[in-house]
């Protein structure tokens, strides 16, 4: 049994009975009339292939869906598939969002037999209508994965007049492919809004050699800002982090640790960083 199949065709061809098609221990619906064997896990790329079976080739895969099939996990399995079309046709399919583009070109690429848009159009649809922090984090992720040339994207946006394009331009101006995680991007955007010069993924070296690489740095104050995700609780990682912090401290740097709770608390990050910068020892 293939990973995806049209239910009505499987029944008509005698491959399955109607009763077997309803047996959820055997097959599971992905989209309307598109099924997968129960043993096949649901992923967003699988859902994108299912959408192509329903919608056909009149719409192209775009946005977070296209990013996800390219290995940049911006869409979860349960998220709707995002597609775009130029011909004014937009079918109503539960689990699929087909938007009408106001301007082209859309691109002429193909993924696994599915029509896809250009990298620039994908990035536009990833960022459009999103809060600035989210838009920047998505563009950072695309650039970091080698799926988007930020400079080319900025140039591409200059003459665009799409809905939300002003916000996308603002996000593109802040995007940086050196960022390695969405929370790191959020921290950077918030600190840039304070007028601070924040650089991602800075390598710190001393006369004794390599001291460490930090998520974000305000180099003028030798201030390192690290985002501690859940994986930092791993014993081996915790030990490595502490050893790196010790080396950075010995090199005259201060290390601030930011957590998910810090980002959830309004003003906490800003107060932490500005408070440290206000200390006499930070005025170098």
ZITA-V10688 format. One record per pair of residues at least 4 apart in sequence whose ideal C-beta (glycine too) atoms are under 6 Angstrom apart, sorted by the first residue. I is the first residue (numbers start at 0). GAP is how many residues later the second one is. Records with the same first field share a line. If there is no record, write none. Layout:
I=GAP  GAP
This chain:
0=36
2=33  37
3=32  45  46
4=5  30
5=27
6=14  26  28
7=25
8=4
9=5  6
10=5  7
15=4  5
19=6
23=4
24=13
25=12
26=8  10
27=8  10
28=6
29=4  6  17  20
30=19  23  64
33=16  19
35=4
41=35
42=34
43=24  31  33
44=24
46=34
47=13  17  21  33
50=4  30  45
51=62
53=39
54=4
56=58
57=27  31
58=24  26  39
59=24  46  55  56  57
60=4  5  22  53  55
61=4  20  22  55  60  63
62=19  62  63
63=10  11  62
64=10  16  17
65=50  56
66=5  7
67=5  6  7
68=42
69=77
71=69  70  73
73=64
74=4
79=15  17
80=15
81=15
82=15
83=15  17
84=4  13
85=15  18
87=12
89=8  10
101=60
105=11  15
106=10  11  14
108=7
110=5
116=4  5
118=29
119=33  36
122=19  25  30
123=4  44
125=12
126=8  11  12  41  44
127=36  40
128=35
129=4  5
131=39
132=53  56
134=36
135=35  38  39  49  53
136=45  48
138=32  36
139=4  35  36  39  45
141=5  6
142=5  7  34
143=33
147=5
149=25
152=19
153=18
156=12
159=5
175=24
177=22  23
178=5  6  21
179=4
182=44
183=31  43
186=40  71
187=10  28
189=79
190=5  7
191=6
195=22
197=18  20
198=18
199=16
201=12  15
202=10
203=7  8
204=5
205=5  45
210=36  37  40
211=32  35  36
213=10
214=11  12
215=9
216=7
217=5
220=56  61  63
221=30  31
222=31
223=24  29  31
224=31
225=31
226=31
227=4  29  31
231=5
244=10
247=5  7
255=16
257=4
261=6  7
266=4
269=4
270=4
275=6
276=5
